[in-house]
Amino acid sequence: MAWWILILAGSLEVVWAVGLKYSHGFTRPWPTAVTLITIAASMFLLSVATKELPIGTAYAVWVGIGAAGTIVLGMVCFNEPVSLWRLFFLALLGIALVGLKLSVPDVT
């Protein structure tokens, strides 16, 4: 269950990272509210996941999910550059996240 909570926390990190762009420096009320709520929820869920997972692994996976998701949304929603090198390193990040997951013994 801790891994699912961590995946949700990382997904919320993507939401708040993109929300930063839409908030225009916290000058737009609704995007700012969504950003602040999802920051708090993401960090809360990360803290819950670390009750069962090693902090180093959980934090790296949380950041990795957030970074990868934000990169993908940046390319899709904001017309950020898509290149073979960006996709290659994004794939390496995905491999690293799977490797971190597989390196931690099952938690109950």
PyMOL commands that set and color helices and strands:
alter all, ss='L'
color gray80, all
select helices_A, chain A and resi 2-23+29-49+55-77+84-103
alter helices_A, ss='H'
color red, helices_A
deselect
rebuild
show_as cartoon
